[in-house]
Amino acid sequence: MKIISIEHSIEKIALKTPFKTALRTAWDVEFVRVCVRCEGGVFAYGEAPATKAITGEGLEEIVASLEKVAGLFIGKSIGEAFVLLDTLSDIGSSTIAALDIAFVLLDALQKKQTLFEYFGTQNKEALKSAITISLNSSQEMLCDAKKAYEEGMDILKIKLGADISHATKVVHRIAKEVPKAVLLIDANQAWDVEGSRKFIDAIRSLDVALIEQPLGAKEREEMAELTRYSSVPILADESVFTLEDMRYVVEHRCADMINIKLMKCGGIRKAREMLEYARSNKIKCMMGSMLEGPNSIRAAIHLSFAYRDVITFVDLDSPMLYKQSHENMPQDFIYKGNCIGII
């Protein structure tokens, strides 16, 4: 099965409400959809969102990269495409991920396997995803948290900013008024060591499941110091893009857990390498995502099912945030509240 064309389009999906973090505010999910077509009318989609603040790739960079390399894959088999993709070092991780997702789906098709079969999934029991509570005033965040919980979403990922007093107030209010919710704290690199210690001390009495990336991505020694200090598990996100990053963070105990995202590591195959490493070393992980389109989320969902023994938390809430269901939503998964099921 040879590749005959690689096409792309820019897609946008409106969000119910603005998505606010310490790094950015988004009103839409914006992404590039890649369509890889092969002989016999076989095709598959991959996607890459615009996340310049994290991966350095906006829509323009992703499109430019695709236009630069697409022709290299014409006439190649899927196996040859994998080999070629692994040699490309001058395009970003999200662009690589979009191509890799499409190639993996095509590989499954040519092997006549479902994604469950392709990944060797054993357990099809539904998984729960966290739902994001965007950074706002403490009252708005409390209202959003209560509303989400009342709608059946009991794992809350709370986005916090640099103001430690605000962060502490928000978490205490939500913990008090939504006591049965699982609370995941995400600072998106907004804090320093002093502020992080202050926050940790202030929430010691609360049942908080983790604190995600409190410090800057490159502050690994400081992350290790904070991990030793913290009574709450520390989750590394922006500090870990690759398997090499993951090994360093694990070996130097820079964090207790790792957030794996397809757009950071470069797609499904690289994510599987990281998940296999985590499985072998008994490392707890989160399967995370950016604000993404439905096809890249689909790939992360199937990995979450295949590696549920490794993945402690799933954070794949983009479809839950869409204003309305996207017209090209894949048909093999469904969200009900924050439960993800496979059809």
Residue pairs with C-beta under 8 A, 6 or more apart in sequence:
1 38
1 39
1 40
1 42
1 77
1 78
1 106
1 110
2 38
2 39
2 75
2 76
2 77
3 36
3 37
3 38
3 73
3 74
3 75
3 76
3 77
3 78
3 81
4 37
4 38
4 39
4 74
4 75
5 35
5 36
5 37
5 74
6 34
6 35
6 36
6 37
6 66
6 70
6 73
6 74
6 99
7 34
7 35
7 37
8 32
8 33
8 34
8 35
8 63
8 66
8 70
9 32
9 33
9 35
10 30
10 31
10 32
10 33
10 59
10 63
11 30
11 31
11 32
11 33
11 47
11 293
12 28
12 29
12 30
12 31
13 28
13 29
13 293
13 322
13 323
13 326
14 27
14 28
14 322
14 323
14 324
15 26
15 27
15 28
15 29
15 291
15 321
15 322
15 323
16 321
16 322
16 323
17 134
17 144
17 321
18 25
18 26
18 27
18 134
19 25
19 26
19 27
19 132
19 134
19 291
19 321
20 134
20 135
20 136
20 159
21 134
21 135
21 159
21 186
21 188
22 135
22 159
22 160
22 161
22 162
22 187
22 188
22 189
22 190
23 53
23 54
23 188
23 189
24 53
26 291
29 49
29 291
29 292
29 293
29 318
29 321
29 322
30 49
30 50
30 59
31 47
31 48
31 49
31 50
31 59
31 292
31 293
31 296
32 47
32 48
32 49
32 50
32 59
32 62
32 63
32 66
32 98
33 45
33 46
33 47
33 98
33 293
33 295
33 328
34 45
34 46
34 47
34 48
34 66
34 98
34 99
34 102
35 43
35 44
35 45
35 102
36 43
36 44
36 45
36 46
36 73
36 99
36 102
36 103
36 106
37 43
38 78
38 106
42 106
42 109
42 110
43 106
44 101
44 102
44 103
44 105
44 106
44 109
45 101
45 102
45 105
45 295
45 328
46 97
46 98
46 99
46 100
46 101
46 102
46 103
46 105
46 267
46 295
46 296
47 98
47 101
47 292
47 293
47 294
47 295
47 296
48 57
48 62
48 94
48 95
48 97
48 98
48 263
48 296
49 94
49 263
49 290
49 291
49 292
49 293
49 296
50 57
50 58
50 59
50 62
51 57
51 94
51 263
51 290
51 291
52 58
52 61
54 238
54 263
54 264
54 290
55 92
55 93
55 94
55 263
55 264
56 92
57 65
57 92
57 93
57 94
57 95
61 92
61 95
62 92
62 94
62 95
62 98
65 91
65 92
65 95
66 95
66 98
66 99
68 91
69 88
69 91
69 95
69 99
72 84
73 81
73 84
73 85
73 99
76 84
78 103
78 106
78 107
78 110
79 107
81 99
81 103
82 100
82 103
82 107
82 269
85 96
85 99
85 100
85 103
88 96
93 241
93 263
93 264
93 265
93 266
94 263
96 266
96 267
97 262
97 263
97 265
97 266
97 267
97 268
97 296
98 267
98 296
99 267
100 266
100 267
100 268
100 269
100 270
101 262
101 267
101 268
101 295
101 296
101 299
104 118
104 267
104 268
104 269
104 299
105 115
105 299
107 118
108 114
108 115
108 117
108 118
111 118
115 121
115 302
115 332
116 124
116 302
116 305
116 306
116 342
119 302
119 303
119 305
119 306
120 306
121 302
121 305
121 306
123 305
123 308
124 305
124 342
126 339
126 340
126 341
127 301
127 304
127 305
127 308
127 314
127 339
127 340
128 154
128 155
128 314
128 338
128 339
128 340
129 155
129 314
129 315
129 316
129 317
129 320
129 335
129 338
129 339
129 340
130 155
130 156
130 157
130 182
130 184
130 313
130 314
130 315
130 317
130 338
131 148
131 153
131 155
131 156
131 157
131 317
131 320
131 338
132 157
132 159
132 315
132 317
132 321
133 141
133 144
133 145
133 148
133 156
133 157
133 158
133 159
133 174
134 141
134 144
134 159
135 141
135 159
135 160
135 161
136 144
138 166
138 169
138 170
138 173
141 158
141 170
141 173
141 174
142 170
142 173
142 174
142 177
145 156
145 158
145 174
145 177
145 178
145 181
146 177
146 178
148 156
149 156
149 178
149 180
149 181
151 337
152 336
152 337
152 338
152 339
153 320
153 337
153 338
154 180
154 181
154 182
154 338
155 181
155 182
155 184
155 313
155 338
156 174
156 178
156 181
156 182
156 183
156 184
157 184
157 186
157 212
157 315
157 317
158 170
158 171
158 174
158 183
158 184
158 185
158 186
159 186
159 188
160 166
160 167
160 170
160 171
160 185
160 186
160 187
160 188
160 190
161 167
161 187
161 190
162 190
162 191
162 195
164 191
164 195
164 198
164 199
164 202
167 185
167 187
167 199
168 198
168 199
168 202
168 203
171 183
171 185
171 203
171 206
171 208
172 202
172 203
172 206
174 181
174 183
175 183
175 203
175 206
175 207
175 208
182 209
183 206
183 207
183 208
183 209
184 208
184 209
184 210
184 212
184 313
184 315
185 208
185 210
185 211
185 212
185 232
186 211
186 212
186 213
186 237
187 196
187 211
187 212
187 213
187 214
188 212
188 213
188 237
188 238
189 213
189 214
189 215
189 216
189 217
189 238
190 214
191 199
191 214
191 215
192 215
193 215
193 222
193 225
193 226
196 211
196 214
196 215
196 226
196 230
197 226
197 229
199 211
199 214
200 211
200 226
200 229
200 230
200 231
200 232
203 232
204 231
208 232
209 232
209 233
209 313
210 232
210 233
210 234
210 235
210 256
210 257
210 313
211 230
211 232
211 233
211 234
211 235
212 234
212 235
212 237
212 259
212 286
213 235
213 236
213 237
213 238
213 239
213 259
214 223
214 226
214 234
215 222
215 223
215 226
216 238
217 238
217 239
218 239
219 239
220 239
220 248
220 249
220 252
220 254
221 254
223 234
223 236
223 239
223 249
223 254
223 255
224 252
224 253
224 254
226 234
227 234
227 253
227 254
227 255
227 256
228 253
233 256
233 257
233 284
234 255
234 256
234 257
235 255
235 256
235 257
235 258
235 259
235 286
236 249
236 254
236 255
236 257
236 258
236 259
237 259
237 261
237 288
238 264
239 245
239 249
239 254
239 255
240 246
240 249
240 255
240 258
240 259
240 260
240 264
241 264
241 265
242 265
242 266
242 270
243 265
243 270
243 273
243 274
243 277
246 258
246 274
246 277
246 278
246 283
247 277
248 254
249 255
249 258
250 258
250 281
250 283
256 284
257 283
257 284
257 285
257 286
257 312
258 274
258 278
258 283
258 284
258 285
258 286
259 285
259 286
259 288
259 315
260 271
260 274
260 275
260 278
260 285
260 286
260 287
260 288
261 271
261 287
261 288
261 289
261 290
261 300
262 268
262 271
262 289
262 296
262 299
262 300
262 303
263 289
263 290
263 292
263 296
265 271
265 274
267 299
268 299
268 303
271 300
271 303
272 303
274 285
275 285
275 303
275 307
275 310
275 311
277 283
278 284
278 285
278 307
278 310
279 307
279 309
279 310
283 310
284 310
284 312
285 307
285 310
285 311
285 312
286 311
286 312
286 313
286 314
286 315
287 300
287 303
287 304
287 307
287 311
287 313
287 314
287 315
287 316
288 300
288 315
288 316
289 296
289 297
289 300
289 315
289 316
289 317
289 318
290 318
291 318
291 321
292 300
292 318
293 318
293 326
294 318
294 319
294 326
294 328
294 329
294 330
295 328
295 330
297 316
297 318
297 319
298 330
298 332
298 333
300 316
301 316
301 333
301 340
301 342
302 342
304 311
304 314
304 316
304 340
305 342
314 340
316 340
317 338
319 325
319 326
319 329
319 335
320 335
320 338
331 343
332 342
332 343
333 340
333 341
333 342
333 343
334 340
334 341
334 342
334 343
335 341
